[in-house]
Amino acid sequence: MRLIDILERYHKTSGKRLWDAKHENLNSEIERIKKENDGMQIELRHLKGEDINSLNYKELMGLEEALENGLQSMEVYRMFRRNQQRVAVMEGAREMDDGFDQGVRDFNSQMPFAFRVQPIQPNLQERIKKIEKKTKRKDFNK
């Protein structure tokens, strides 16, 4: 026997109350929470597919709807995660492209220096200097 049962029995036979109102409220709160917990455990078993033979038609329909809503929520979450992964991959690819483009720009700006002409040909040197000035202006405007 539990202590609560013993005290209840004593109260019934003697007529004396050992617990005050505060303890009675706590006891009723404990009982309410236990009932709520039991109900949730039963509902959880039903959601797991256990003990569904005892359910009536309306309860089965509610259970089916709850399961479908949960499944849809999971599909939405999975789609969200896939989209996040795709965006991350696309950002990584874009960063790689930007790095490649920057390397090409750096390479193009170094090209005129790579092909120097001989000092014997002054007209070609002047033309190269003009080209260098134009490319510097273009690089500056970017």
N, CA, C and O atoms as a GROMACS GRO file, in nm:
protein
  568
    1MET      N    1   0.083  -0.119   0.000
    1MET     CA    2   0.000   0.000   0.000
    1MET      C    3   0.088   0.125   0.000
    1MET      O    4   0.196   0.129   0.057
    2ARG      N    5   0.036   0.224  -0.065
    2ARG     CA    6   0.108   0.350  -0.070
    2ARG      C    7   0.073   0.434   0.052
    2ARG      O    8  -0.029   0.413   0.118
    3LEU      N    9   0.160   0.529   0.079
    3LEU     CA   10   0.139   0.617   0.193
    3LEU      C   11   0.010   0.698   0.178
    3LEU      O   12  -0.062   0.720   0.275
    4ILE      N   13  -0.016   0.741   0.056
    4ILE     CA   14  -0.138   0.820   0.032
    4ILE      C   15  -0.262   0.737   0.063
    4ILE      O   16  -0.357   0.787   0.122
    5ASP      N   17  -0.259   0.610   0.024
    5ASP     CA   18  -0.373   0.523   0.052
    5ASP      C   19  -0.392   0.503   0.202
    5ASP      O   20  -0.505   0.502   0.252
    6ILE      N   21  -0.282   0.488   0.273
    6ILE     CA   22  -0.290   0.469   0.418
    6ILE      C   23  -0.349   0.593   0.485
    6ILE      O   24  -0.434   0.584   0.573
    7LEU      N   25  -0.303   0.711   0.441
    7LEU     CA   26  -0.354   0.835   0.499
    7LEU      C   27  -0.502   0.855   0.467
    7LEU      O   28  -0.579   0.900   0.552
    8GLU      N   29  -0.542   0.822   0.346
    8GLU     CA   30  -0.683   0.832   0.308
    8GLU      C   31  -0.769   0.739   0.394
    8GLU      O   32  -0.878   0.777   0.439
    9ARG      N   33  -0.721   0.622   0.417
    9ARG     CA   34  -0.794   0.526   0.499
    9ARG      C   35  -0.809   0.576   0.643
    9ARG      O   36  -0.915   0.565   0.705
   10TYR      N   37  -0.699   0.632   0.694
   10TYR     CA   38  -0.702   0.689   0.830
   10TYR      C   39  -0.803   0.803   0.837
   10TYR      O   40  -0.878   0.815   0.933
   11HIS      N   41  -0.802   0.886   0.734
   11HIS     CA   42  -0.894   1.000   0.732
   11HIS      C   43  -1.040   0.953   0.731
   11HIS      O   44  -1.124   1.009   0.800
   12LYS      N   45  -1.068   0.851   0.654
   12LYS     CA   46  -1.205   0.801   0.645
   12LYS      C   47  -1.251   0.739   0.777
   12LYS      O   48  -1.365   0.760   0.820
   13THR      N   49  -1.164   0.664   0.840
   13THR     CA   50  -1.205   0.596   0.963
   13THR      C   51  -1.208   0.688   1.084
   13THR      O   52  -1.297   0.678   1.169
   14SER      N   53  -1.111   0.778   1.094
   14SER     CA   54  -1.105   0.863   1.213
   14SER      C   55  -1.176   0.996   1.195
   14SER      O   56  -1.220   1.057   1.292
   15GLY      N   57  -1.188   1.041   1.073
   15GLY     CA   58  -1.252   1.170   1.049
   15GLY      C   59  -1.156   1.287   1.067
   15GLY      O   60  -1.196   1.402   1.048
   16LYS      N   61  -1.032   1.261   1.104
   16LYS     CA   62  -0.934   1.368   1.122
   16LYS      C   63  -0.855   1.386   0.992
   16LYS      O   64  -0.822   1.291   0.921
   17ARG      N   65  -0.827   1.510   0.966
   17ARG     CA   66  -0.751   1.543   0.844
   17ARG      C   67  -0.606   1.568   0.882
   17ARG      O   68  -0.578   1.659   0.961
   18LEU      N   69  -0.513   1.488   0.827
   18LEU     CA   70  -0.371   1.507   0.857
   18LEU      C   71  -0.305   1.606   0.761
   18LEU      O   72  -0.204   1.668   0.795
   19TRP      N   73  -0.360   1.619   0.646
   19TRP     CA   74  -0.302   1.711   0.547
   19TRP      C   75  -0.380   1.841   0.547
   19TRP      O   76  -0.501   1.842   0.565
   20ASP      N   77  -0.310   1.949   0.528
   20ASP     CA   78  -0.379   2.078   0.516
   20ASP      C   79  -0.416   2.101   0.370
   20ASP      O   80  -0.389   2.018   0.284
   21ALA      N   81  -0.479   2.215   0.342
   21ALA     CA   82  -0.529   2.245   0.206
   21ALA      C   83  -0.415   2.253   0.105
   21ALA      O   84  -0.431   2.212  -0.010
   22LYS      N   85  -0.301   2.306   0.148
   22LYS     CA   86  -0.186   2.318   0.056
   22LYS      C   87  -0.142   2.181   0.006
   22LYS      O   88  -0.118   2.162  -0.113
   23HIS      N   89  -0.133   2.085   0.097
   23HIS     CA   90  -0.092   1.951   0.058
   23HIS      C   91  -0.199   1.882  -0.027
   23HIS      O   92  -0.167   1.804  -0.117
   24GLU      N   93  -0.323   1.911   0.001
   24GLU     CA   94  -0.432   1.854  -0.080
   24GLU      C   95  -0.423   1.905  -0.224
   24GLU      O   96  -0.440   1.828  -0.319
   25ASN      N   97  -0.396   2.035  -0.238
   25ASN     CA   98  -0.381   2.092  -0.373
   25ASN      C   99  -0.263   2.029  -0.446
   25ASN      O  100  -0.272   1.999  -0.565
   26LEU      N  101  -0.154   2.010  -0.374
   26LEU     CA  102  -0.037   1.946  -0.437
   26LEU      C  103  -0.069   1.803  -0.478
   26LEU      O  104  -0.028   1.758  -0.585
   27ASN      N  105  -0.142   1.733  -0.393
   27ASN     CA  106  -0.179   1.595  -0.425
   27ASN      C  107  -0.270   1.590  -0.548
   27ASN      O  108  -0.252   1.505  -0.635
   28SER      N  109  -0.367   1.681  -0.554
   28SER     CA  110  -0.455   1.682  -0.671
   28SER      C  111  -0.378   1.721  -0.798
   28SER      O  112  -0.407   1.670  -0.906
   29GLU      N  113  -0.281   1.810  -0.784
   29GLU     CA  114  -0.198   1.849  -0.900
   29GLU      C  115  -0.114   1.730  -0.947
   29GLU      O  116  -0.098   1.708  -1.067
   30ILE      N  117  -0.061   1.654  -0.853
   30ILE     CA  118   0.016   1.534  -0.889
   30ILE      C  119  -0.072   1.434  -0.962
   30ILE      O  120  -0.031   1.376  -1.062
   31GLU      N  121  -0.192   1.413  -0.913
   31GLU     CA  122  -0.285   1.320  -0.977
   31GLU      C  123  -0.321   1.367  -1.118
   31GLU      O  124  -0.326   1.286  -1.211
   32ARG      N  125  -0.344   1.497  -1.134
   32ARG     CA  126  -0.377   1.551  -1.267
   32ARG      C  127  -0.261   1.530  -1.364
   32ARG      O  128  -0.283   1.493  -1.480
   33ILE      N  129  -0.140   1.555  -1.319
   33ILE     CA  130  -0.022   1.538  -1.406
   33ILE      C  131  -0.002   1.391  -1.441
   33ILE      O  132   0.036   1.360  -1.554
   34LYS      N  133  -0.027   1.301  -1.346
   34LYS     CA  134  -0.015   1.158  -1.375
   34LYS      C  135  -0.115   1.115  -1.482
   34LYS      O  136  -0.081   1.040  -1.573
   35LYS      N  137  -0.240   1.164  -1.470
   35LYS     CA  138  -0.341   1.130  -1.571
   35LYS      C  139  -0.302   1.185  -1.708
   35LYS      O  140  -0.316   1.118  -1.810
   36GLU      N  141  -0.252   1.308  -1.709
   36GLU     CA  142  -0.209   1.370  -1.835
   36GLU      C  143  -0.093   1.291  -1.896
   36GLU      O  144  -0.089   1.270  -2.018
   37ASN      N  145   0.000   1.248  -1.813
   37ASN     CA  146   0.114   1.169  -1.859
   37ASN      C  147   0.068   1.035  -1.916
   37ASN      O  148   0.116   0.991  -2.021
   38ASP      N  149  -0.025   0.970  -1.847
   38ASP     CA  150  -0.079   0.843  -1.896
   38ASP      C  151  -0.145   0.861  -2.032
   38ASP      O  152  -0.127   0.780  -2.123
   39GLY      N  153  -0.224   0.969  -2.046
   39GLY     CA  154  -0.289   0.997  -2.174
   39GLY      C  155  -0.187   1.020  -2.286
   39GLY      O  156  -0.206   0.975  -2.398
   40MET      N  157  -0.081   1.090  -2.254
   40MET     CA  158   0.023   1.115  -2.356
   40MET      C  159   0.095   0.986  -2.394
   40MET      O  160   0.131   0.966  -2.510
   41GLN      N  161   0.116   0.898  -2.295
   41GLN     CA  162   0.181   0.771  -2.327
   41GLN      C  163   0.092   0.686  -2.417
   41GLN      O  164   0.142   0.620  -2.509
   42ILE      N  165  -0.037   0.687  -2.392
   42ILE     CA  166  -0.130   0.613  -2.478
   42ILE      C  167  -0.128   0.671  -2.618
   42ILE      O  168  -0.124   0.597  -2.717
   43GLU      N  169  -0.131   0.804  -2.628
   43GLU     CA  170  -0.128   0.869  -2.760
   43GLU      C  171   0.003   0.838  -2.833
   43GLU      O  172   0.002   0.816  -2.954
   44LEU      N  173   0.113   0.835  -2.761
   44LEU     CA  174   0.242   0.802  -2.822
   44LEU      C  175   0.242   0.658  -2.874
   44LEU      O  176   0.293   0.632  -2.983
   45ARG      N  177   0.184   0.566  -2.797
   45ARG     CA  178   0.175   0.427  -2.845
   45ARG      C  179   0.091   0.420  -2.972
   45ARG      O  180   0.124   0.345  -3.064
   46HIS      N  181  -0.017   0.497  -2.977
   46HIS     CA  182  -0.101   0.499  -3.097
   46HIS      C  183  -0.022   0.553  -3.216
   46HIS      O  184  -0.032   0.500  -3.327
   47LEU      N  185   0.056   0.660  -3.194
   47LEU     CA  186   0.135   0.716  -3.304
   47LEU      C  187   0.241   0.618  -3.353
   47LEU      O  188   0.279   0.620  -3.470
   48LYS      N  189   0.289   0.533  -3.263
   48LYS     CA  190   0.387   0.432  -3.302
   48LYS      C  191   0.321   0.311  -3.369
   48LYS      O  192   0.390   0.223  -3.420
   49GLY      N  193   0.189   0.309  -3.370
   49GLY     CA  194   0.119   0.198  -3.433
   49GLY      C  195   0.083   0.087  -3.336
   49GLY      O  196   0.040  -0.020  -3.378
   50GLU      N  197   0.101   0.110  -3.208
   50GLU     CA  198   0.068   0.010  -3.106
   50GLU      C  199  -0.072   0.039  -3.052
   50GLU      O  200  -0.114   0.154  -3.044
   51ASP      N  201  -0.143  -0.064  -3.014
   51ASP     CA  202  -0.275  -0.053  -2.952
   51ASP      C  203  -0.375   0.028  -3.035
   51ASP      O  204  -0.454   0.104  -2.979
   52ILE      N  205  -0.373   0.013  -3.166
   52ILE     CA  206  -0.468   0.090  -3.248
   52ILE      C  207  -0.599   0.015  -3.267
   52ILE      O  208  -0.696   0.071  -3.319
   53ASN      N  209  -0.602  -0.110  -3.226
   53ASN     CA  210  -0.727  -0.187  -3.238
   53ASN      C  211  -0.837  -0.130  -3.150
   53ASN      O  212  -0.955  -0.146  -3.181
   54SER      N  213  -0.800  -0.064  -3.043
   54SER     CA  214  -0.900  -0.011  -2.950
   54SER      C  215  -0.957   0.123  -2.996
   54SER      O  216  -1.051   0.174  -2.935
   55LEU      N  217  -0.902   0.182  -3.102
   55LEU     CA  218  -0.948   0.313  -3.150
   55LEU      C  219  -1.072   0.300  -3.237
   55LEU      O  220  -1.087   0.202  -3.311
   56ASN      N  221  -1.159   0.399  -3.227
   56ASN     CA  222  -1.276   0.401  -3.316
   56ASN      C  223  -1.238   0.472  -3.446
   56ASN      O  224  -1.125   0.516  -3.465
   57TYR      N  225  -1.337   0.482  -3.535
   57TYR     CA  226  -1.311   0.535  -3.669
   57TYR      C  227  -1.263   0.680  -3.665
   57TYR      O  228  -1.168   0.715  -3.735
   58LYS      N  229  -1.327   0.764  -3.585
   58LYS     CA  230  -1.288   0.906  -3.578
   58LYS      C  231  -1.148   0.922  -3.522
   58LYS      O  232  -1.070   1.006  -3.570
   59GLU      N  233  -1.115   0.844  -3.421
   59GLU     CA  234  -0.981   0.852  -3.363
   59GLU      C  235  -0.875   0.806  -3.463
   59GLU      O  236  -0.766   0.863  -3.470
   60LEU      N  237  -0.909   0.704  -3.541
   60LEU     CA  238  -0.816   0.658  -3.644
   60LEU      C  239  -0.795   0.765  -3.751
   60LEU      O  240  -0.683   0.784  -3.800
   61MET      N  241  -0.902   0.835  -3.788
   61MET     CA  242  -0.889   0.942  -3.887
   61MET      C  243  -0.801   1.055  -3.833
   61MET      O  244  -0.718   1.110  -3.906
   62GLY      N  245  -0.819   1.090  -3.707
   62GLY     CA  246  -0.735   1.194  -3.645
   62GLY      C  247  -0.589   1.152  -3.639
   62GLY      O  248  -0.499   1.232  -3.663
   63LEU      N  249  -0.567   1.025  -3.608
   63LEU     CA  250  -0.431   0.972  -3.604
   63LEU      C  251  -0.367   0.976  -3.742
   63LEU      O  252  -0.251   1.013  -3.757
   64GLU      N  253  -0.444   0.936  -3.843
   64GLU     CA  254  -0.394   0.939  -3.980
   64GLU      C  255  -0.358   1.082  -4.023
   64GLU      O  256  -0.254   1.104  -4.085
   65GLU      N  257  -0.442   1.176  -3.989
   65GLU     CA  258  -0.416   1.316  -4.025
   65GLU      C  259  -0.290   1.368  -3.954
   65GLU      O  260  -0.210   1.439  -4.014
   66ALA      N  261  -0.275   1.333  -3.827
   66ALA     CA  262  -0.156   1.376  -3.753
   66ALA      C  263  -0.029   1.318  -3.815
   66ALA      O  264   0.072   1.387  -3.826
   67LEU      N  265  -0.035   1.191  -3.856
   67LEU     CA  266   0.081   1.128  -3.919
   67LEU      C  267   0.112   1.192  -4.054
   67LEU      O  268   0.229   1.212  -4.087
   68GLU      N  269   0.009   1.223  -4.132
   68GLU     CA  270   0.032   1.288  -4.262
   68GLU      C  271   0.092   1.427  -4.244
   68GLU      O  272   0.181   1.466  -4.320
   69ASN      N  273   0.043   1.502  -4.145
   69ASN     CA  274   0.100   1.635  -4.118
   69ASN      C  275   0.247   1.624  -4.078
   69ASN      O  276   0.330   1.705  -4.121
   70GLY      N  277   0.278   1.526  -3.996
   70GLY     CA  278   0.417   1.506  -3.956
   70GLY      C  279   0.505   1.470  -4.074
   70GLY      O  280   0.618   1.518  -4.085
   71LEU      N  281   0.454   1.386  -4.162
   71LEU     CA  282   0.529   1.346  -4.281
   71LEU      C  283   0.553   1.466  -4.372
   71LEU      O  284   0.663   1.483  -4.424
   72GLN      N  285   0.451   1.549  -4.391
   72GLN     CA  286   0.468   1.669  -4.474
   72GLN      C  287   0.570   1.764  -4.412
   72GLN      O  288   0.651   1.823  -4.484
   73SER      N  289   0.567   1.778  -4.282
   73SER     CA  290   0.665   1.864  -4.215
   73SER      C  291   0.806   1.813  -4.237
   73SER      O  292   0.898   1.892  -4.261
   74MET      N  293   0.824   1.683  -4.230
   74MET     CA  294   0.957   1.625  -4.254
   74MET      C  295   1.002   1.648  -4.397
   74MET      O  296   1.119   1.677  -4.421
   75GLU      N  297   0.911   1.635  -4.494
   75GLU     CA  298   0.946   1.657  -4.634
   75GLU      C  299   0.985   1.803  -4.657
   75GLU      O  300   1.080   1.831  -4.730
   76VAL      N  301   0.911   1.895  -4.596
   76VAL     CA  302   0.944   2.038  -4.609
   76VAL      C  303   1.082   2.065  -4.550
   76VAL      O  304   1.162   2.138  -4.609
   77TYR      N  305   1.111   2.006  -4.435
   77TYR     CA  306   1.241   2.027  -4.371
   77TYR      C  307   1.353   1.970  -4.457
   77TYR      O  308   1.458   2.033  -4.473
   78ARG      N  309   1.333   1.850  -4.511
   78ARG     CA  310   1.436   1.790  -4.598
   78ARG      C  311   1.461   1.876  -4.721
   78ARG      O  312   1.575   1.894  -4.761
   79MET      N  313   1.353   1.928  -4.781
   79MET     CA  314   1.368   2.014  -4.898
   79MET      C  315   1.445   2.141  -4.861
   79MET      O  316   1.530   2.187  -4.937
   80PHE      N  317   1.414   2.196  -4.746
   80PHE     CA  318   1.484   2.316  -4.698
   80PHE      C  319   1.633   2.288  -4.682
   80PHE      O  320   1.716   2.368  -4.724
   81ARG      N  321   1.668   2.174  -4.621
   81ARG     CA  322   1.810   2.138  -4.602
   81ARG      C  323   1.880   2.117  -4.737
   81ARG      O  324   1.993   2.160  -4.755
   82ARG      N  325   1.812   2.051  -4.832
   82ARG     CA  326   1.872   2.031  -4.965
   82ARG      C  327   1.898   2.165  -5.033
   82ARG      O  328   2.003   2.184  -5.093
   83ASN      N  329   1.802   2.257  -5.024
   83ASN     CA  330   1.821   2.389  -5.084
   83ASN      C  331   1.937   2.463  -5.019
   83ASN      O  332   2.013   2.531  -5.087
   84GLN      N  333   1.950   2.451  -4.888
   84GLN     CA  334   2.064   2.514  -4.820
   84GLN      C  335   2.196   2.457  -4.871
   84GLN      O  336   2.291   2.531  -4.894
   85GLN      N  337   2.201   2.327  -4.890
   85GLN     CA  338   2.324   2.264  -4.940
   85GLN      C  339   2.352   2.309  -5.082
   85GLN      O  340   2.468   2.335  -5.117
   86ARG      N  341   2.249   2.319  -5.166
   86ARG     CA  342   2.269   2.365  -5.303
   86ARG      C  343   2.321   2.508  -5.306
   86ARG      O  344   2.412   2.540  -5.383
   87VAL      N  345   2.264   2.594  -5.224
   87VAL     CA  346   2.308   2.733  -5.218
   87VAL      C  347   2.454   2.740  -5.174
   87VAL      O  348   2.532   2.818  -5.229
   88ALA      N  349   2.491   2.658  -5.076
   88ALA     CA  350   2.629   2.658  -5.030
   88ALA      C  351   2.724   2.613  -5.141
   88ALA      O  352   2.831   2.670  -5.158
   89VAL      N  353   2.684   2.510  -5.216
   89VAL     CA  354   2.768   2.463  -5.327
   89VAL      C  355   2.779   2.570  -5.435
   89VAL      O  356   2.887   2.593  -5.489
   90MET      N  357   2.667   2.635  -5.466
   90MET     CA  358   2.670   2.739  -5.570
   90MET      C  359   2.755   2.858  -5.526
   90MET      O  360   2.826   2.916  -5.608
   91GLU      N  361   2.749   2.894  -5.398
   91GLU     CA  362   2.833   3.004  -5.348
   91GLU      C  363   2.980   2.966  -5.356
   91GLU      O  364   3.064   3.049  -5.392
   92GLY      N  365   3.011   2.842  -5.323
   92GLY     CA  366   3.149   2.796  -5.334
   92GLY      C  367   3.198   2.800  -5.478
   92GLY      O  368   3.311   2.841  -5.504
   93ALA      N  369   3.112   2.758  -5.572
   93ALA     CA  370   3.150   2.761  -5.713
   93ALA      C  371   3.167   2.905  -5.760
   93ALA      O  372   3.258   2.935  -5.837
   94ARG      N  373   3.081   2.994  -5.713
   94ARG     CA  374   3.091   3.135  -5.753
   94ARG      C  375   3.221   3.196  -5.699
   94ARG      O  376   3.287   3.273  -5.768
   95GLU      N  377   3.256   3.161  -5.576
   95GLU     CA  378   3.381   3.212  -5.519
   95GLU      C  379   3.500   3.161  -5.598
   95GLU      O  380   3.597   3.233  -5.620
   96MET      N  381   3.493   3.035  -5.641
   96MET     CA  382   3.603   2.980  -5.722
   96MET      C  383   3.611   3.053  -5.855
   96MET      O  384   3.721   3.085  -5.901
   97ASP      N  385   3.496   3.080  -5.918
   97ASP     CA  386   3.495   3.153  -6.045
   97ASP      C  387   3.549   3.293  -6.027
   97ASP      O  388   3.626   3.342  -6.111
   98ASP      N  389   3.510   3.359  -5.917
   98ASP     CA  390   3.560   3.494  -5.892
   98ASP      C  391   3.712   3.493  -5.875
   98ASP      O  392   3.781   3.582  -5.924
   99GLY      N  393   3.762   3.393  -5.805
   99GLY     CA  394   3.907   3.381  -5.788
   99GLY      C  395   3.976   3.357  -5.921
   99GLY      O  396   4.083   3.412  -5.947
  100PHE      N  397   3.914   3.274  -6.006
  100PHE     CA  398   3.972   3.248  -6.138
  100PHE      C  399   3.971   3.374  -6.222
  100PHE      O  400   4.070   3.406  -6.288
  101ASP      N  401   3.858   3.447  -6.221
  101ASP     CA  402   3.849   3.572  -6.297
  101ASP      C  403   3.952   3.672  -6.249
  101ASP      O  404   4.012   3.743  -6.331
  102GLN      N  405   3.973   3.680  -6.120
  102GLN     CA  406   4.074   3.772  -6.066
  102GLN      C  407   4.212   3.732  -6.115
  102GLN      O  408   4.293   3.818  -6.149
  103GLY      N  409   4.239   3.603  -6.119
  103GLY     CA  410   4.368   3.556  -6.169
  103GLY      C  411   4.387   3.590  -6.316
  103GLY      O  412   4.497   3.627  -6.358
  104VAL      N  413   4.280   3.577  -6.394
  104VAL     CA  414   4.288   3.612  -6.536
  104VAL      C  415   4.314   3.761  -6.552
  104VAL      O  416   4.396   3.801  -6.634
  105ARG      N  417   4.244   3.843  -6.472
  105ARG     CA  418   4.267   3.988  -6.480
  105ARG      C  419   4.411   4.022  -6.443
  105ARG      O  420   4.474   4.105  -6.508
  106ASP      N  421   4.462   3.958  -6.339
  106ASP     CA  422   4.601   3.983  -6.299
  106ASP      C  423   4.696   3.940  -6.410
  106ASP      O  424   4.795   4.007  -6.437
  107PHE      N  425   4.664   3.827  -6.472
  107PHE     CA  426   4.750   3.778  -6.580
  107PHE      C  427   4.747   3.873  -6.698
  107PHE      O  428   4.851   3.902  -6.758
  108ASN      N  429   4.627   3.924  -6.733
  108ASN     CA  430   4.616   4.017  -6.846
  108ASN      C  431   4.690   4.147  -6.819
  108ASN      O  432   4.748   4.204  -6.911
  109SER      N  433   4.689   4.193  -6.697
  109SER     CA  434   4.760   4.317  -6.668
  109SER      C  435   4.911   4.297  -6.674
  109SER      O  436   4.985   4.394  -6.693
  110GLN      N  437   4.959   4.174  -6.660
  110GLN     CA  438   5.102   4.148  -6.667
  110GLN      C  439   5.148   4.115  -6.809
  110GLN      O  440   5.268   4.114  -6.836
  111MET      N  441   5.054   4.089  -6.897
  111MET     CA  442   5.090   4.050  -7.033
  111MET      C  443   5.176   4.153  -7.106
  111MET      O  444   5.276   4.113  -7.166
  112PRO      N  445   5.146   4.284  -7.105
  112PRO     CA  446   5.230   4.377  -7.181
  112PRO      C  447   5.376   4.376  -7.134
  112PRO      O  448   5.466   4.401  -7.213
  113PHE      N  449   5.398   4.349  -7.008
  113PHE     CA  450   5.535   4.347  -6.957
  113PHE      C  451   5.610   4.222  -7.002
  113PHE      O  452   5.733   4.221  -7.007
  114ALA      N  453   5.538   4.119  -7.033
  114ALA     CA  454   5.602   3.994  -7.073
  114ALA      C  455   5.659   4.003  -7.214
  114ALA      O  456   5.759   3.937  -7.244
  115PHE      N  457   5.598   4.082  -7.298
  115PHE     CA  458   5.643   4.091  -7.437
  115PHE      C  459   5.708   4.226  -7.463
  115PHE      O  460   5.648   4.313  -7.526
  116ARG      N  461   5.827   4.244  -7.415
  116ARG     CA  462   5.903   4.368  -7.438
  116ARG      C  463   5.970   4.359  -7.575
  116ARG      O  464   6.016   4.253  -7.618
  117VAL      N  465   5.975   4.474  -7.640
  117VAL     CA  466   6.042   4.478  -7.771
  117VAL      C  467   6.185   4.525  -7.752
  117VAL      O  468   6.222   4.581  -7.650
  118GLN      N  469   6.261   4.500  -7.851
  118GLN     CA  470   6.402   4.539  -7.847
  118GLN      C  471   6.416   4.691  -7.858
  118GLN      O  472   6.334   4.754  -7.925
  119PRO      N  473   6.517   4.752  -7.794
  119PRO     CA  474   6.536   4.896  -7.802
  119PRO      C  475   6.568   4.947  -7.942
  119PRO      O  476   6.566   5.067  -7.966
  120ILE      N  477   6.598   4.858  -8.033
  120ILE     CA  478   6.633   4.899  -8.168
  120ILE      C  479   6.510   4.950  -8.242
  120ILE      O  480   6.524   5.028  -8.336
  121GLN      N  481   6.392   4.909  -8.201
  121GLN     CA  482   6.269   4.945  -8.272
  121GLN      C  483   6.190   5.048  -8.191
  121GLN      O  484   6.098   5.010  -8.118
  122PRO      N  485   6.222   5.177  -8.200
  122PRO     CA  486   6.157   5.279  -8.117
  122PRO      C  487   6.008   5.295  -8.147
  122PRO      O  488   5.931   5.321  -8.055
  123ASN      N  489   5.965   5.280  -8.272
  123ASN     CA  490   5.822   5.296  -8.301
  123ASN      C  491   5.737   5.188  -8.233
  123ASN      O  492   5.624   5.214  -8.194
  124LEU      N  493   5.792   5.067  -8.220
  124LEU     CA  494   5.719   4.960  -8.152
  124LEU      C  495   5.712   4.987  -8.001
  124LEU      O  496   5.612   4.957  -7.936
  125GLN      N  497   5.819   5.045  -7.947
  125GLN     CA  498   5.817   5.076  -7.804
  125GLN      C  499   5.709   5.179  -7.771
  125GLN      O  500   5.642   5.168  -7.669
  126GLU      N  501   5.693   5.279  -7.858
  126GLU     CA  502   5.590   5.380  -7.836
  126GLU      C  503   5.451   5.318  -7.841
  126GLU      O  504   5.363   5.351  -7.762
  127ARG      N  505   5.432   5.228  -7.935
  127ARG     CA  506   5.303   5.161  -7.947
  127ARG      C  507   5.274   5.076  -7.822
  127ARG      O  508   5.161   5.076  -7.773
  128ILE      N  509   5.374   5.007  -7.770
  128ILE     CA  510   5.357   4.926  -7.650
  128ILE      C  511   5.322   5.016  -7.531
  128ILE      O  512   5.238   4.979  -7.449
  129LYS      N  513   5.387   5.131  -7.520
  129LYS     CA  514   5.358   5.223  -7.409
  129LYS      C  515   5.214   5.272  -7.416
  129LYS      O  516   5.148   5.285  -7.313
  130LYS      N  517   5.164   5.299  -7.538
  130LYS     CA  518   5.025   5.342  -7.552
  130LYS      C  519   4.930   5.230  -7.508
  130LYS      O  520   4.830   5.256  -7.441
  131ILE      N  521   4.962   5.108  -7.545
  131ILE     CA  522   4.878   4.993  -7.506
  131ILE      C  523   4.879   4.978  -7.355
  131ILE      O  524   4.775   4.952  -7.294
  132GLU      N  525   4.997   4.994  -7.294
  132GLU     CA  526   5.007   4.983  -7.148
  132GLU      C  527   4.922   5.089  -7.080
  132GLU      O  528   4.855   5.060  -6.981
  133LYS      N  529   4.924   5.211  -7.132
  133LYS     CA  530   4.843   5.318  -7.073
  133LYS      C  531   4.694   5.286  -7.084
  133LYS      O  532   4.618   5.308  -6.990
  134LYS      N  533   4.653   5.234  -7.200
  134LYS     CA  534   4.512   5.199  -7.219
  134LYS      C  535   4.469   5.090  -7.121
  134LYS      O  536   4.362   5.100  -7.060
  135THR      N  537   4.551   4.987  -7.105
  135THR     CA  538   4.514   4.878  -7.013
  135THR      C  539   4.512   4.927  -6.870
  135THR      O  540   4.430   4.881  -6.790
  136LYS      N  541   4.602   5.019  -6.835
  136LYS     CA  542   4.600   5.073  -6.699
  136LYS      C  543   4.473   5.152  -6.676
  136LYS      O  544   4.415   5.144  -6.567
  137ARG      N  545   4.428   5.227  -6.775
  137ARG     CA  546   4.303   5.302  -6.761
  137ARG      C  547   4.185   5.207  -6.746
  137ARG      O  548   4.095   5.230  -6.665
  138LYS      N  549   4.185   5.099  -6.825
  138LYS     CA  550   4.076   5.002  -6.816
  138LYS      C  551   4.074   4.935  -6.679
  138LYS      O  552   3.968   4.919  -6.619
  139ASP      N  553   4.193   4.897  -6.630
  139ASP     CA  554   4.201   4.835  -6.498
  139ASP      C  555   4.157   4.933  -6.390
  139ASP      O  556   4.094   4.893  -6.292
  140PHE      N  557   4.190   5.060  -6.407
  140PHE     CA  558   4.153   5.161  -6.310
  140PHE      C  559   4.002   5.183  -6.308
  140PHE      O  560   3.943   5.208  -6.203
  141ASN      N  561   3.939   5.175  -6.426
  141ASN     CA  562   3.795   5.198  -6.437
  141ASN      C  563   3.713   5.080  -6.385
  141ASN      O  564   3.595   5.095  -6.356
  142LYS      N  565   3.772   4.965  -6.374
  142LYS     CA  566   3.698   4.847  -6.326
  142LYS      C  567   3.667   4.865  -6.186
  142LYS      O  568   3.605   4.778  -6.124
   0.00000   0.00000   0.00000
